[in-house]
Amino acid sequence: MKRMLAVFLPLLALLAVAGAKITPQGIIVNPVPGKLRVKVWVDRDPGKTGTARYRIGDRIYVYASVTEDAYVYLFDIKPDGGISLFLPNPYDPNNRLRAGEVRRFPPPGARYAFTIDGPPGEELVLAVASRRPLSSREIGDLKRGEVRLRGLRTLAKALSIVVEPLPGADWASDWARFRVEGTGAPPPSPRTATLDVRSDPSGAQVYLDGTYRGLTPLVAATAPGRHRIEVKKAGYRPYQATVRLAPGERVQVFARLAPEVPNGRLSVRSEPPGASVYLNGTYRGRTPITLEVAPGAHDLRLALPGYRDYRTRVEVRPGATAYVYARLVADRATLVVRTNVRARVFLDGYELGWTDGGAFSASVRSGRRWLVVLAPGYRPFVEEVLLNPGETRVVRVDLVRVTY
């Protein structure tokens, strides 16, 4: 009970100083500042100046955010003392917000709307955030959104009883005020919108349409429309996004920056040198060569005329050098043709030379090839031969004389 009095007495003191008029600051006071913070504002006053004006019949949107996961309760206090609960309500019972989340009420596509119904005067929205759900018969049925209270003084007393069992750092409050005017011509639409840019880690540079605007967290007014946002911080990859802002709208952009991973190096050598280097299918130069590449796995191919292609997959680590040494295998073979008479030698239709009645030798491309040996007065010799890379293949041809 002592703790409840410690919370409630400052409220009464503030109310007494203010006289008959109860100020929003006197509704509820956090006894112990903590990490939990709650912020509430209305769509026509994202900067919380208290100058927003609504006419009876206008729709209103309420925004709320918390610094830590918490249950949020939004109370609407009318100029005549009437109290209603914006959140939770029968259509939107989920009043738990995540840390850093900005939620609009009603949310897009909701089956309900908040409409200004008067009376004229100053109207307040009170936000109470708690790490644990609140439940109080003194206030009403919070699950159903029903409030059985009337007047700020009564609400202050009831809330003091509600938060009394909680540690001071486990709850927080905030309020927003606006003016309700009678029916008539609607007020002019706002000419600006508000952009709220945050990042993890904070302290990042914010560029709006290429122009530097400051460091995160940043709240800046800007013209409605489409805007390009870039968030930069040394050691992290840039974050880019495009947003579209409506007049009077407040949009939050949260950039979770990913650490920038340093490139690695790839050193490629071959025997013999001068081989063409293809990395992931793209020509990068000739061996020996050292390349700066992104970390990860890469497909490497070396090509040199007269040698078989060398292929491998190499893993490059951030900030480290990966080494590849390729001993290329010759893609040629030695063909030796021995005949019993002087004859002409053809391979795949191309003449290689004459045997001169003995042996003929030539370096040729490996693979399956067609060998033809011709001599006047002798039957042609035709045979398919398999020449392996680096092999010396000897073919003995005994030509047979043609008889008539």
C-alpha positions as MATLAB code, in Angstrom:
seq = 'MKRMLAVFLPLLALLAVAGAKITPQGIIVNPVPGKLRVKVWVDRDPGKTGTARYRIGDRIYVYASVTEDAYVYLFDIKPDGGISLFLPNPYDPNNRLRAGEVRRFPPPGARYAFTIDGPPGEELVLAVASRRPLSSREIGDLKRGEVRLRGLRTLAKALSIVVEPLPGADWASDWARFRVEGTGAPPPSPRTATLDVRSDPSGAQVYLDGTYRGLTPLVAATAPGRHRIEVKKAGYRPYQATVRLAPGERVQVFARLAPEVPNGRLSVRSEPPGASVYLNGTYRGRTPITLEVAPGAHDLRLALPGYRDYRTRVEVRPGATAYVYARLVADRATLVVRTNVRARVFLDGYELGWTDGGAFSASVRSGRRWLVVLAPGYRPFVEEVLLNPGETRVVRVDLVRVTY';
ca = [
       0.000    0.000    0.000;
       2.916    2.338    0.684;
       4.121    1.880   -2.860;
       0.697    2.787   -4.216;
       0.700    6.000   -2.147;
       4.205    6.849   -3.376;
       2.892    6.688   -6.931;
      -0.415    8.420   -6.305;
       0.690   11.304   -4.054;
       2.819   12.969   -6.787;
      -0.250   12.776   -9.002;
      -2.392   14.586   -6.447;
       0.319   17.182   -5.924;
       0.482   17.929   -9.631;
      -3.285   18.088   -9.834;
      -3.442   20.470   -6.882;
      -0.863   22.804   -8.390;
      -2.792   22.884  -11.634;
      -5.994   23.808   -9.780;
      -9.279   22.680  -11.230;
      -7.722   21.935  -14.601;
      -5.952   18.574  -14.778;
      -2.922   18.682  -17.077;
      -1.904   15.672  -19.161;
       1.404   15.536  -17.257;
      -0.594   14.937  -14.090;
      -2.396   11.872  -15.382;
       0.393    9.417  -14.600;
       4.042    9.775  -13.613;
       6.727    7.109  -13.918;
       8.491    6.854  -10.556;
      11.653    5.185  -11.920;
      13.006    5.905  -15.409;
      13.711    2.645  -17.219;
      14.640    1.325  -20.640;
      10.986    0.866  -21.534;
       9.621    3.922  -23.316;
       6.343    4.419  -25.147;
       5.504    7.100  -27.673;
       2.071    8.024  -29.025;
       1.048   10.569  -31.667;
      -1.792   11.286  -34.087;
      -1.624   11.370  -37.870;
      -1.927   15.162  -38.172;
       0.755   15.839  -35.580;
       3.712   13.427  -36.018;
       5.959   15.956  -34.282;
       3.737   16.007  -31.147;
       3.352   19.796  -31.123;
      -0.226   19.604  -29.869;
      -1.474   21.875  -32.668;
      -3.398   19.256  -34.670;
      -7.042   20.092  -35.350;
      -9.879   17.766  -36.261;
     -13.479   18.482  -37.071;
     -16.373   16.381  -35.902;
     -16.799   13.574  -38.413;
     -13.109   13.435  -39.356;
     -11.239   10.179  -39.131;
      -8.181   10.005  -36.893;
      -5.265    7.592  -36.883;
      -3.214    6.953  -33.755;
       0.407    5.763  -33.891;
       2.374    4.107  -31.081;
       5.863    2.680  -30.633;
       7.864    1.146  -27.780;
      11.565    0.718  -27.102;
      11.048   -2.794  -25.685;
       8.410   -5.485  -26.168;
       5.343   -4.399  -24.204;
       1.550   -4.399  -23.967;
       0.170   -0.990  -24.998;
      -3.140    0.500  -23.849;
      -4.510    3.621  -25.577;
      -7.109    5.716  -23.704;
      -9.096    8.488  -25.376;
     -10.073   11.289  -22.949;
     -12.727   13.579  -24.442;
     -13.159   17.279  -23.603;
     -16.263   16.509  -21.508;
     -14.451   13.852  -19.429;
     -15.683   10.811  -21.304;
     -13.139    8.007  -21.573;
     -12.895    5.223  -24.129;
     -10.262    2.626  -24.884;
      -8.743    2.766  -28.363;
      -6.589   -0.312  -27.768;
      -7.287   -3.145  -27.197;
     -10.736   -3.259  -28.772;
     -13.084   -6.037  -29.949;
     -11.747   -5.794  -33.514;
      -8.082   -5.499  -32.536;
      -7.390   -7.409  -29.292;
      -3.662   -7.764  -29.996;
      -2.038   -4.886  -28.125;
       1.469   -6.355  -27.804;
       4.067   -4.329  -29.733;
       7.595   -5.396  -30.537;
      10.629   -3.268  -29.721;
      11.138   -0.586  -32.374;
       7.832   -1.386  -34.066;
       5.579    1.496  -35.125;
       1.942    0.459  -35.367;
      -0.974    2.460  -36.692;
      -4.480    2.205  -35.292;
      -6.672    1.369  -37.059;
      -4.195   -0.665  -39.157;
      -4.507   -0.826  -42.946;
      -7.495   -2.941  -43.975;
      -9.088   -2.813  -40.511;
     -12.817   -3.457  -40.098;
     -13.199   -0.419  -37.850;
     -12.347    3.298  -37.844;
     -11.812    6.049  -35.257;
     -14.108    8.998  -35.989;
     -14.127   12.321  -34.143;
     -17.568   12.658  -32.553;
     -17.029   15.639  -30.241;
     -17.721   17.570  -28.188;
     -15.399   20.396  -29.296;
     -12.376   21.139  -27.141;
      -9.008   19.639  -26.296;
      -8.941   15.853  -26.543;
      -6.157   13.599  -25.248;
      -4.781   10.171  -26.111;
      -2.988    8.482  -23.214;
      -0.652    5.520  -23.859;
       0.364    3.148  -21.076;
       2.934    0.436  -21.864;
       3.604   -2.499  -19.559;
       5.809   -5.563  -19.768;
       2.884   -7.544  -18.346;
      -0.791   -7.328  -19.315;
      -2.839   -4.964  -17.141;
      -6.090   -6.103  -15.576;
      -8.282   -3.947  -13.338;
     -11.884   -4.039  -12.355;
     -11.530   -0.389  -11.320;
     -11.039    0.615  -14.975;
     -13.272   -1.886  -16.731;
     -12.890   -4.871  -19.018;
      -9.644   -4.110  -20.841;
      -9.881   -7.255  -22.968;
     -13.171   -6.063  -24.430;
     -12.122   -2.424  -24.576;
     -14.753   -1.312  -22.051;
     -14.007    1.588  -19.654;
     -16.377    2.378  -16.786;
     -14.676    5.626  -15.721;
     -15.281    9.288  -16.384;
     -12.885   12.191  -15.902;
      -9.107   12.550  -15.675;
      -8.967   12.530  -11.882;
     -10.827    9.206  -11.697;
      -8.615    7.690  -14.393;
      -5.446    8.882  -12.622;
      -6.513    7.207   -9.401;
      -7.475    3.950  -11.137;
      -4.222    3.786  -13.106;
      -2.214    4.371   -9.936;
      -3.846    1.285   -8.442;
      -3.255   -0.724  -11.634;
       0.484   -0.042  -11.908;
       1.141   -0.195   -8.160;
       2.158   -3.890   -8.165;
       4.610   -3.380  -11.077;
       8.263   -2.325  -10.722;
       8.751    1.253  -11.847;
      10.916    0.200  -14.787;
       8.268   -2.238  -16.085;
       5.798    0.384  -17.306;
       5.819    3.757  -19.047;
       3.356    6.331  -20.320;
       3.032    9.067  -22.919;
       0.251   11.290  -24.224;
      -0.771   13.272  -27.305;
      -3.265   16.116  -27.518;
      -5.286   17.624  -30.339;
      -8.116   20.090  -30.803;
     -11.655   19.107  -31.787;
     -13.621   21.733  -33.701;
     -17.218   21.834  -34.865;
     -18.445   20.631  -38.213;
     -17.732   22.708  -41.289;
     -15.140   22.953  -44.016;
     -12.320   20.511  -43.384;
      -8.938   21.983  -42.504;
      -6.341   22.165  -45.266;
      -4.323   19.034  -45.850;
      -0.796   18.999  -44.451;
       1.839   20.031  -46.938;
       4.590   17.862  -45.492;
       5.158   14.291  -44.351;
       7.463   12.924  -41.682;
      10.188   10.350  -42.215;
      11.517    8.441  -39.211;
      14.755    6.598  -40.061;
      16.415    4.262  -37.589;
      19.224    1.751  -37.959;
      21.023   -1.044  -36.165;
      23.673   -0.018  -35.355;
      22.684    3.623  -34.953;
      24.783    6.617  -35.990;
      24.528    5.840  -39.705;
      24.403    8.529  -42.374;
      21.007    9.117  -43.984;
      20.715   10.317  -47.586;
      17.309   11.351  -48.910;
      17.203   11.466  -52.707;
      21.006   11.749  -52.696;
      21.139   14.602  -50.158;
      22.674   14.070  -46.720;
      20.102   14.675  -43.960;
      21.831   13.548  -40.746;
      22.574   10.516  -38.570;
      20.202    7.832  -37.320;
      17.913    7.963  -35.438;
      16.577   10.761  -37.654;
      13.131   12.337  -37.830;
      12.800   14.738  -40.747;
       9.955   16.557  -42.457;
       9.856   16.177  -46.211;
       7.579   16.742  -49.153;
       4.970   14.054  -49.823;
       5.648   11.657  -52.664;
       8.176    9.009  -53.565;
      11.653    9.226  -52.054;
      14.830    7.182  -52.254;
      16.583    6.514  -48.940;
      20.155    5.349  -48.459;
      21.685    4.543  -45.067;
      25.491    4.262  -44.833;
      27.953    3.470  -42.065;
      31.649    2.640  -42.278;
      32.248   -1.094  -42.040;
      28.709   -1.986  -43.121;
      26.959   -2.555  -46.423;
      24.760    0.358  -47.568;
      20.993    0.012  -47.102;
      18.650    1.327  -49.794;
      14.887    1.646  -49.869;
      12.156    3.563  -51.677;
       9.152    4.927  -49.754;
       6.020    6.772  -50.751;
       4.724    9.360  -48.264;
       1.228   10.778  -48.129;
       0.598   14.337  -46.843;
       0.685   14.332  -43.036;
       1.817   10.702  -42.887;
       4.660    9.502  -40.688;
       6.609    6.546  -42.046;
       9.354    4.719  -40.214;
      12.228    3.020  -42.006;
      14.388    0.592  -40.046;
      17.726   -0.357  -41.620;
      19.420   -3.420  -40.167;
      22.938   -2.922  -41.511;
      24.956   -6.008  -42.440;
      28.706   -5.984  -41.727;
      30.790   -5.430  -44.821;
      32.841   -8.548  -45.544;
      36.341   -7.828  -46.976;
      37.259   -9.347  -50.319;
      39.786  -12.130  -50.690;
      42.522  -12.745  -53.245;
      42.994  -15.571  -55.745;
      46.501  -16.350  -57.008;
      46.564  -18.542  -60.139;
      49.685  -20.013  -61.747;
      50.110  -22.692  -64.391;
      52.776  -24.819  -66.036;
      53.249  -23.833  -68.778;
      52.279  -20.179  -68.104;
      50.148  -17.971  -70.335;
      46.901  -19.859  -69.891;
      43.664  -17.869  -70.167;
      41.882  -17.541  -66.792;
      38.092  -17.719  -66.660;
      36.456  -17.043  -63.276;
      32.776  -17.967  -63.097;
      32.725  -17.926  -66.897;
      34.308  -14.443  -67.257;
      37.776  -13.918  -68.767;
      40.087  -12.280  -66.175;
      43.571  -12.455  -67.773;
      46.463  -14.878  -68.216;
      48.601  -16.855  -65.782;
      50.389  -15.985  -63.591;
      47.755  -13.643  -62.123;
      46.404  -12.532  -58.727;
      42.777  -11.376  -58.557;
      40.704   -9.634  -55.885;
      37.407  -11.510  -55.566;
      34.401  -11.667  -53.269;
      34.466  -14.317  -50.538;
      32.829  -17.638  -51.362;
      33.086  -20.465  -53.883;
      34.175  -19.708  -57.469;
      34.455  -21.803  -60.655;
      37.900  -21.529  -62.245;
      38.883  -22.632  -65.787;
      42.282  -22.386  -67.477;
      42.597  -22.712  -71.258;
      45.785  -22.930  -73.343;
      46.019  -24.019  -76.988;
      47.541  -27.486  -77.238;
      46.550  -28.395  -73.672;
      43.459  -29.771  -72.031;
      41.274  -27.286  -70.094;
      41.884  -27.227  -66.358;
      38.786  -26.850  -64.198;
      38.339  -26.571  -60.429;
      36.149  -24.954  -57.768;
      38.033  -22.811  -55.287;
      36.891  -21.372  -51.939;
      38.062  -17.838  -51.123;
      37.955  -16.633  -47.513;
      37.465  -12.988  -46.474;
      40.795  -11.141  -46.294;
      42.793  -14.270  -47.232;
      44.575  -15.467  -50.387;
      43.699  -18.743  -52.091;
      46.419  -20.334  -54.263;
      45.881  -22.476  -57.376;
      48.740  -24.139  -59.270;
      47.710  -26.024  -62.403;
      50.033  -28.370  -64.276;
      48.412  -28.419  -67.716;
      48.212  -31.671  -69.648;
      49.200  -31.503  -73.310;
      46.289  -31.942  -75.639;
      48.530  -33.390  -78.417;
      49.934  -36.749  -79.289;
      52.766  -38.007  -81.510;
      51.734  -40.089  -84.500;
      54.364  -42.343  -86.115;
      53.421  -44.080  -89.377;
      55.693  -46.807  -90.799;
      55.057  -48.097  -94.327;
      56.638  -50.651  -96.614;
      56.698  -48.225  -99.560;
      56.894  -44.482 -100.032;
      53.370  -43.193  -99.268;
      51.373  -40.065  -98.461;
      49.831  -39.748  -94.972;
      46.459  -38.030  -94.346;
      44.747  -37.342  -90.996;
      41.052  -36.370  -91.037;
      41.423  -35.453  -94.706;
      44.497  -33.237  -94.269;
      47.839  -34.331  -95.724;
      50.607  -34.612  -93.133;
      53.507  -35.660  -95.432;
      55.368  -38.610  -96.971;
      56.833  -41.681  -95.336;
      59.647  -41.888  -97.842;
      59.512  -45.666  -97.604;
      60.209  -45.652  -93.892;
      58.739  -43.834  -90.895;
      56.777  -40.576  -90.738;
      56.312  -38.683  -87.441;
      54.066  -35.702  -86.591;
      52.644  -33.949  -83.505;
      48.864  -33.877  -83.833;
      45.780  -33.085  -81.814;
      44.671  -35.910  -79.555;
      41.366  -37.738  -79.857;
      39.755  -40.131  -82.328;
      41.173  -39.400  -85.799;
      40.883  -40.969  -89.272;
      44.203  -42.100  -90.749;
      44.545  -42.582  -94.533;
      47.739  -43.772  -96.263;
      47.988  -43.661 -100.118;
      50.574  -44.842 -102.603;
      50.283  -45.151 -106.409;
      49.489  -48.743 -107.444;
      48.579  -49.764 -103.895;
      45.278  -50.168 -102.142;
      44.380  -47.261  -99.766;
      44.765  -47.829  -96.058;
      41.918  -46.349  -93.940;
      41.643  -46.752  -90.166;
      40.333  -44.821  -87.142;
      43.007  -44.359  -84.478;
      42.694  -43.158  -80.873;
      45.424  -40.691  -79.907;
      45.658  -40.006  -76.177;
      47.157  -36.717  -74.897;
      50.922  -37.004  -74.545;
      50.974  -40.464  -76.214;
      53.284  -41.616  -78.995;
      51.260  -43.866  -81.260;
      53.057  -46.039  -83.821;
      50.981  -47.399  -86.709;
      52.486  -50.022  -89.047;
      50.959  -49.965  -92.546;
      51.787  -52.622  -95.098;
      50.248  -51.468  -98.359;
      49.061  -54.138 -100.803;
      49.768  -53.751 -104.548;
      46.763  -53.632 -106.851;
      46.750  -56.334 -109.494;
      44.806  -56.058 -112.758;
];
